[in-house]
Amino acid sequence: MCRVAHTQDLFQKSSDGGASGHASSHPGDASAPATPFDDLDRFIGLRRLGGLALSPDGRRLVTGVSELDAESTRYVTGLWEIDPDGQRPARRLTRGAQHVKDNRGESQARFTLEGDLLFVASRPQGEDDDAPALWRLPAWGGEAYRVAEHPGGIGAVLTNAVQGTAGGRASTAEGPASTVVVQASALPRATDLDAEKEGRKQRKDRKVNAILHDGYPVRFWDHDLGPDAPRLYAAEHADDAQADERAELRDLTPDAGRHLVEAPWDLAPDGTFLVSAWMVPEGLGSQRTDVVRVDLATGERTTLLASDAEYEYEPVRIGPDSRQLLFVRWIRSTPERSARPELRLLDLDSGEQRDLASGWDRWATGAVWLPNGSGLLVTADEDGRSPVFHLDAGTGRAVRLTDEGAFSDVVVSPDGSAAYALRASYEYPAEPVRLDLMGLASLRDGECVPVTRLVSPVERPKLPGRLTEVETTADDGTRVRGWLALPDGASAESPAPLLLWIHGGPVSSWNQWSWRWTPWVAVAQGYAVLLPDPALSTGYGQSFIDRGWGTWGDAPFTDLMAITDAVEAREEIDATRTAAMGGSFGGYMSNWVAGQTDRFKAIVTHASLWALDGFGPTTDASYYWAREMSEEMQEKYSPHRYVDRIRTPMLVIHGDKDYRVPIGEGLRLWYELLSKSGLPQAEDGSTPHRFLYFPDENHWILTPQHAKVWYQVVLGYLAEHVLGEEPADLPEVLG
């Protein structure tokens, strides 16, 4: 880590009266009111901040704030402006359209070179007109108005006002040219927007939702793919369209087919071209990823990076002079070799490429260029955090710039003197901060840049406990660390029961706040929650990932048991009352734990892999998992093969719309627990196992009231089996 040279918090009120800054009461204060985590209605009602956009002049910073609608059944996002100087209170810009069915408010905030704010929102202006459209809020104020629409809805937008007005912009006599490109999904036979609208109307009127596939994949995470597929459109004159005008959408990729499905892309600062991943079928149900360049004037497409049996490619960011491309070269995984990302630079004029950070043993999660092109600010997981690093474009030297917290959504001021980001940790959710880059060139080894916490429209919630860091040494000598959230009052005289919470991924890390997996709800009920990073976790080097690659039941499992042993030895922990839980890969590991040990009083498994030979061919990207899951691996490390050893009560949770871990895994797990597990049944045939099923949820439980039910059932199950309490009453909404 680096030493903090300077840090500062700014405390003011947001313009709607909400407090910004630390809560006035302190953990442990007997007179303090209960925290939001003590009441699930208050918890799901907490506002959540996400996304960040900076105006070209560096004077306006915009973020999104999600909050419950009037019925408390969904979250709606509005846009807020934050003062980059940290002096003025946050100001709300939009309020969404509350009456729109399935409305999620505003998203995809992007500035034009002129300083206008573009965003995507569903705001009907006529019959059958609820598809997300592109809206514009003029820099001078006034009401937002619609500037572009597509029958399939606009899903994403980029402008060339990425990093202020510095560096290599295309110019006209009046100044830099503003460019807007949007992504929208089109039907395969639609040649124009009129044909697109008619095709969708016919499917709707005839109540047809069947899809004929000729390739793979057919779905992704929580949604079906097809019959429409993404295309990219130049939004002509979107920067200056008036309230009664519409920008023309010019199709840049009419032959895209399925090639742009879930493909990342970036727009050049000079506004003349874009780069995109291009998904290429390679037979046998697999696909690879190339990188292409699309000329915005002609639509001509050129392949810049062609994948092969050894490498795949992913575009990240085009340089400020529009002549370089930062990209990731992925070493394709095999059952014996883990996936490995390599940051590289491509000269767009010569086609030459080079390693950028060959000696940097981290997985980058985000990157933004400095305006002069001398380097980049990159985020990457490291030791339970996700700091900002400076990556020199010439030497490739990586220098850590921040200490605590996980940073995301980094943007840089036009003169390069400051950067802005969202920072989070397990002590607080995302909040806006400013990084002072003035002394970047003279930064000493081990020293951080000054970080200032800005006035936020969302306050930090008061916590019901404290966070500490824990670690141990595995049998092979490897350091294994994690976070431990302890309830107020946990001590040798009053030890807390322990909940081992295993992260998903599996290539991931417990390093920042999650609204879905919030330990503080359990802490408020008196549990100590352990959030460990076992083998396969990011932030500890490639060798740490390699330790668990293709051997999920070995080092990841023994690491978890080793750090659990170490935490149970603490005087604040009651080792006789413990439970384990996890989701996705964490659910897989919970199932594995259940078949390998009976040390826990209860196990909660959410969206979990149960039979690996069944999961592999039915998940949404089977070809990816086939690269790691050999038949031998599936045979040796599939939890279902140890069902007869399970003697621990288990709560199974699954959503029917989960396409990453299909519902068949949950159904098979549930049946085999009842019919084959080693946990004795009562004389009347009843079982302590339970199955919480969500017909309309996916890999995550996202709707507010379902999230509340999730926590109610989980906490009730733990109270019964870990604390020895009477079975909890079912939530009223469950009947």
N, C-alpha and C positions, 0 to 999 in steps of 0.2 A: 504494500500500500504506500501511498504518498502522504507526506505531512501536510496538514491543512495550513496554508499560508494565511488565509483570512476567510471568514464566513460571516454572513449577516442575515438576519431575518427582519422583514418589514411587516409591521402590524397596522392594518387599517381596516376599514369597513368596505365591503362591496356595495355597489349602488343600490342593491335591493335590501340592504340592512343586515345581510348575513355577515357574521364575524369572520375575519381571516386571521390566521395565526394559531398559536397554541390555545387549547381550551383553558379557561381560567382556573379550573380546579385541577388537582393533581392526584395521580394514582396513590391510593393508600390513605387519602383524606377521608376520615369517617363521616364528615359532614357533606362530602361531595355527592351530587346526585348520581344515580345509576348511569352507567355508560350506555351508548346505543346498542351494544352487544348483549346487554342483559334483557333486551326486549326485541323479538324478531320483527315486529312491525316497525320499530324505530330503525332497526338494522337495514331492512330492505328499502326504507325510505331515505337512506343517506344518498346524497347527490354524488355523482361520479364524474370525474374530469378526464378527458381524453383528446388527443390530437393537438397540433400546434402549427400555426401558419404565421409567417412574418411578412409584412408589407415591403415592397421594393425600397422604400426610403428608410426602413428600419424603425419606424415610429409606431407601428401598430402590430400588436400580437393578438392572435385570435385562437381560441380553444373551444371545444365542445363540452357542455355540461349536461349529463343525463339525469333525469329525475322522474319520479312516478307521475303518471297522469292522475286525473281526478278520481278514477275508479281504483287506483292502485293495482292495475292489472298489466301494465306495460311501462317501459321506460321511453321517454321522449327526450330527444337531444335538442338543445338550443345553443346558439353561438354567442360567446361572450368575448369582449375585448379586454385585454390586460395591458396595463401600462408597462412598457419595457424598462422604464426608469424606476418603477416601483413606487411612484409617488401618488398617482391617482387611483381611486378605487376601481375595481373591475366593473364593467358596464355591459349589460345584456343587449345584444343586437337583434336577436330573433326569438320568437316564441312558438314557432311551428303552427301546425293546423290540428288542434286537438280532436276535431270531429272526424278526421280521416281514418277510415278503417285500416288497421295495421300500420298507422303512421309511426315512424321512428324519429320524426323531426328532421333537422338539418345535418348534413355530413359533407365530407370532402371539401372543406373550406380551402380555397385557393385564391391568391391575389393575382390580378392582372398587372402588367407593367404600369398602367395608369393609376393603380391603387384601388381599383374597384374590387369588391369581394364577391367571388363566385362560390356557389355551393349547390348541392344536390338535395332536393326535397320533393315530397308528394303533396301538392296543393291543387286540388281540382279546380279547373276553370270551365268545366263543361261536363256533359254526360260521358261516362266511361273514360274519364280523364284523370285517373289516379296513378299513372305510371310516374316514377321519379323523373323529374325534369331538372334542367340547369337553370339556376336563378342568379340574379345579379343585384348586389346592394351597392349603389354608387358611393364613391369615396366621400362625396359632399353630403351624404345622408339621404333622407327620404325613405320611401318604401322600396322593398325588394320587388323585382318583377322577373317574370319568366323570359329567358332569352333563347333557349333551345330545348327541343323535346324529341323523343323517339318512341315509337309504339311499344318497343320492348323495354323501355325505361333506361335512363342513363345510370350507369353503375359507378363510373370513376371519371375524374377530370384532372388534367394537368395543364399548367401554363408555363411559359418560359420565364416567368418572374420567380425564379427559384431562389436566387441568392442576391437580391438587390439588383442594382443596375450596373454593377461592376463587371467588366470582363466580357469581351467578344460578342456583344449583342448584334443581331442584324439591325441595320439602321435604314431609315428613310429620311427624306428631307425634314420631316417634322420631328424625328427622333427614333428611338428604338421601336421595332415592329413587335406588336403583341401577338402571341399565338396561343390558341386554345385547342386542345385535343381532348375528346371524350371517348369513353368506351361504352358500347351498348350492345345488347344481344339481338341478333337478326336471324330470321328463319332462313334456311338454306337456299330456297328458291326465290327469295325476295330480291328484286333488282333495284328497287327504290323504296322510299318510305310509304308511298301509297300502297304498293303491293304488300309491304310488311303489315300495314294496318289491316288490309283486307284479309290476309292469311290468318292473322290472329283472331279477327272477328269470326271467321268461319269455324275455327276450332272451338271458340267459345259458344257460338250459337248452336253448333251441332253436338256440344258436350263431348268433344273428343280430347283426350289427354294422352292417348297412346303415343309411344315413341319407337320408331324403327331404327335400331343402331346398326352400324356397319364397322364399328371400331370400339376401342377401349381407351379410357374408362367410361362408365355409364352414369356414375354419380360421384359426388365429392362432399365429404364431411356430413352435411345435412340437407343437400339438395340434389335433385335429379339433373342430369345433363341432357340437353336436347329438348325438343328438336332445334331450338335456336342455339346460337353459339356467339361468343364475343367477336365484335369487329371494332376497329378504331376509326374515328371520324374527325376530320378537321372541322371545327366549328367556325365557319367564316363569319367575321364581323361580330363575334360574340362579345368582343371588348367594347364595341360602340353601339350595339343594337339598342334601340329605344324601347319604351314600355309597350308600344303597340307593334313591335317588330319581332321577328324570329331570326336567329342565326341559321344559315344553311348548313346542314350536315353533309359534308362531302366524304364519301366512303373511301378510306385509304387502303382497306384490306378486303375487297369484295370476295376474294377467293380464300379467305382465311379458314373456312371450314371449322375444324376442331383444333386448329393449330394454336389458337390464342386462349384456350381454356385454362384458366388459373395461371396465366402467364404474366410475370412482372414486366413493366416497361417504363421507359423514361423519355422525356422530351428534351431535345438539345436547347441550351440557353440562347443560341442564335435563331431559334425558331424555324430552322429549315429541314429538320429530320427528327426522327425518333428511333430508338432501339427497343427491341422487345425480345423476350424469350419466344421460341417457336417450337411447339411440341411436334415431334416427328415420330410417327409409328415405325417400329422396327421389327414387327412380326412377333408371333408367339405371345400376343397379349401385352407386349411391352412397348414403351415409348422412350425416346431420348429427348434432350433439350438442346437446341441450337440457339444462336443469337443472330438476329437479323436487323438490318437497317432499312427504314422506310423513308423515302424522300417525300416531304410533305407537298411539294409542288406537283409531282408527277405520279406519286404512289409507287414508284419503282422500288422493288425489294431486292436487297443484296444480303447474302449470308456472310456475316463477319466471322463467326466462330462455329465450326461444324463439329458436333460431338462424334465420338467413336466408342469402341469397346472399352477404352481406358478412361475417358474423360467426358463430362458433361459441363455445360456452361450456363451461367445466370448473370444477366446484366444487373448492375447496381446503380451507378451514377455516371452521367456524362460530365466531363470537366467543364469549368467555367468558360474556357476558350472554344468549346465544342470540338476539340481536336483529340481528346483522350476519353477513353471509357474505362472506368473501374468495373471489373467483373470478377466473378468467382469461378474458378475452375474446380469442379468437384471430381475427385478421384472416385470412380464408381466402386461401390462396395461389393464384397463377395462374402460368403460365409466365414472366410478366414481373415478378411481385411475390412476394417471399418471405413465408413465414408469419411472423406477428408476434404475440407474446403481450403482453397489457396487463393488469396487475394492477388490479382494481377492487373496490370495496365495494358491497354491496347491503344497503339497510335492509329487513329482513324484515317490518317493520310497514307502512311506507309504500310499499315497492316502488321507491323512488328509488335510483339508483346513481350512482357517481362514480368518476373516475380516482383511484387511490391514489398512483401513482408515475409520472406521465406523463413526467417528465424523466429517469427512471432508465433508462439504456440497457443493460439486462441481462435475461437470461432466468432467472427464478426457478426453482429446482429443488426447493424445499421451504419450508414456512412454518409457524410456530407462534405463537399469540397470547401476549402477556404477560398474566398473570392479571387485571390491572386494565383490560385492553382499550385501553390507551393506545397500543399499537403492536404490532409483530410482529418476530420474529426470522426472517429469510429467508436462505436459502442461494442462491448464484448463482455460475456460473463467472466467473472474472475473471483474465486474464493467467496462465493455467496453474495456477491454484488454484481453490478453491471456498470462499470465506470466508463467515462469518456477517455479515449486515448487520442493523442496527436500522432498521426502517421505521416512522416516526411515523404513526399512524393519522389524525392531524389534518392535518398539513402535507404528508405524503407524502415527507418528506426521508429519504433513505437514507444511513446512516453505516456504513462498514465497521468491524467490531469485531475481526477477527482478521487475522493476518498470514499465516504459512505454513500450508500444508496444505489439504485438501479436507474439509469438514465435512458430516455427514449425521445423520439420526435425532435432531434437536434436540428436547429436552424441557426444560420450565421448572419450577423449584421452585414450590410453592404461594404463597410470599410474593414471588416474583419476584426474589429476591436472587441467584439463580444459575441457570445453564442447564447442561445436560449434553449431550454429543454424541459421536459417533464421528468421529475425525480420522484422515486417511490422507494419504500423499503417495507419490511414487515412491521415497522413502527408507524407508518403513515401511508395513505394512498397517494396517487399521483398529484403533484403540485408543481407550479411553474417556478423555474429558477433562471438566473443569469450567470453565465461564466465569463469572468474578466480575462480576455485574451491579450491584453496590452503587454504583459510581461512574458508572453509565451516564448519568445526567442531567448530570453535570459533565464528561463526557469532552471533551477538547479536540480540535480538528481534527487529524487525522492520528495520533491516539493509539489504541492497541488496548486492549481490556479484558484483565485478567490471565487467563491460561489455565494450568490445572494438569493435568498428566497423572496419571490415577488408576492405582491398582493394578489391573492387568489379568490375566485368566486366560490370556492369550496373550502370549508374549514377542516382542519385535522380533527378527526373524532377522538374523544377521550378513550383511552384503552383501559381494560379491566386488569391489567397486569404489566409485566415487564419482559423485555426480550434480552436474552443473553446468547452467547456463542459457545458451542461445545465441540469437542473433538476427541478422537481416540486414535489408536494405531491398530490396523488390521493385522491378521496373522502373517501376511507377507511383508509387513513393515510399512505399508502405505498409510499415510495420514487420511483419516476420514472425518469430515466436519459437518456441522449443521447448526440450525437455529433452535433454541428452546424458549418457548413462550410460557412463562410462569404466572399463575394467578397471584393477585395480591394476597398476602397472608401465608403463602406456602413457606413452610419452615420445617425444621427438625421436629418441632412440637406438633405441627399440623401439616404433614406431608400430603402432596397432591397426587391423585391417580394420574397415570401416564397414558397419553394417546400418541402412538407412533403413526405419523401421517406421511405416506410414501408418495413422491411426486410421479407424474406421468412423463411422457416423452417417447422413449426413455432417455433420449439425449437432451437433457434439460437440467434445470437447477432451481432450487428454492431460493430466489434472490430478490423477489419484490412482491408487493401487495397483490393479492388476487381477490376479487369480489366473489368468485365462485368457491374458492377453497380458502376460507377465512378462518384461521385458527382461533381468533379472538372470541368467536361465538362459543366455542368449547371452553376456552379459558374463563369466560364469564360464568360458566357452570362449575368451575373449580378444577378443571383438568389442566395439567401441564401438557403442552403439545410439542412434540419433537418433530422437526422438519429437517431430515438428514439428506445429504448428497452422497449416495453410494456410487460404486463403479457404474459407468455410463453417463455420469453427470458432466455437464459442461463447466468450464471455469477452472479446471485443474490440469489441463494439458491433454494432448492426444492419447498419451499412454494410459490415462485414467479411463478414457472411453474404451480403449483397446482391452482393458482388464475384464470388461463385461461383454464385449462384442460376441454375439453368437453363443454365449454361455450365461444366459439370463439367471439361471438358478444357482450359479456359483458365487462369484465375487459380489454381485449386487446384493444377494441374500446374506452372505456372511458379513458384509460391511454393515448392513442394517442391524443384524443381531449384535455386532460388536459395539456399535455406538449406542444401541439400546441398553446393553449391559452397562456401559460407562455411565449413562444418564440414570439408570436405576440405582447406581451406587451413591448418587447424590442424596444428601440428607433431606432435601425438600421433596423427594419423590417416594411415593408408596409403591414399592416393587410388587406388592401382592395384588394390586388393582391396576391392570394394564389392558390396553386394547390396541388393535392395529387397523388402519384403514387406508384406502387409496383409490384413485380413479384412473381409468385407461391403463397405461403400463403399471401405474400404482395399484390398480385393481388386479392386474395379472399377478403382481408381486404379493398382494394380499392373499390371493388364491394359493400361490406357491407357499407362502408362509403357513397357511392353514394346513397344508398337507405335509409340512416338514416339522412343525413344532406345535405343542399344545400349551405354550407358555402364556398365551393371551386369553383373557376372559371372554372376549368377543372380537369379531372381525367384520368390518364393513367394506364391501367391494362394489365399486361403482363403475359402470361401463367397462367391464373387465374382460380380458382374454381368458378363455377357459380351456378350449381344445385347440391347440395351435394348428393342427392339420385342417380344422374347419374354418378357423379365422382367416388363414392365409388366402384361400381362393375366394372368399366372400367379402373381404374388406374393399374399400373404395379404390385402393391402389395396390392391387395384389402383386404386380410386378416389382414394386419397391421392396416389399417384405420378402419376396422370393429370393432376392439377392443376399439376404442374411439368413433366412430360415431354411437351412438344408433339411432333408428328411431326418438326418441324424439328430439335428438340433430339436426339431419338433418332437421326435420320439423321446428324447432325454429330458426336455425341460417343459413339457406340457403339464400344467397343474392337474388336468382331469385324470391323469394316470395315478394320482395319489389320493383320489377321493375317499377311498376306504380308510385312510389314515386321519381324516378330518374329524376331530372330536371337539371342535370349538363352535359355538353358536355363530352363525353368519347371517348378516343382512345383505341381501343382493339387491342392487338398484340398477335399472336400465331404462333407457328411452327407446321407443319403437322407431324413431326417426334417426337413430344413430347409424350412419353409414360407415364410419371409421371402424367401430367395433359393432358389427350387426347384432340385432336383437337375438338371433339364434344362439349367440354365446351365452346371453343371460338366461334364455329359456332352457338350454341344455344344462347349464350350471344348476339352475333351480331344480330341475327334475332329478339330476344325479345326486344332489345333496339329499333330497328326500328319499331316494331309492337305494343309494349306495354308500352314503357317508357313514363313518364309524361312530357318530353321535347317537346314543341310544334314544329311541322314541318312547313316548309314554304308552301306557297300556291302551289308551284310547286311540293311538296312532298319531297323536299330535306331535308337533316338532317345535323346537325353539328357533329354527331357521325362519327367516321372513324374506319376502320378495316385494319390493316397492317398485311399481311399474308405472311409467309415464307414457301413455299412448302418443302424445303429441310433442314430446321433447326429443332432443337429439343427444349428441355426445355430452353436451352440457345441459344443465337445467337452468334455463335462461329467464323464463317468465317469473315475475316477482312472487306471486302467490305459490307457485310450484317450488321456488327456492325456499320459501318459508316452510312448506310441507316437508321438503327434504331435510332441513335442519331439525324440525320437530321430531320426525321419525328417527333420524340418526341419534339425536340426543336422548330420546326416550329409550331406544334400544340399548344404548351404552349405560344409561342409568339403571336399567333392569339387570344387565348382566355383569357390569363392572362395579357398580355401587351397591348392588343388592336391593334396589328399591322395587316396589310393586310395579308391574307392567304399566306403562304410561297410557293414559287415555288417548285414543286416536284423535287426531285433529278433526274438528267438526266437519270440515269440508270433505273428509274421506268417508263419512257416513258411519 
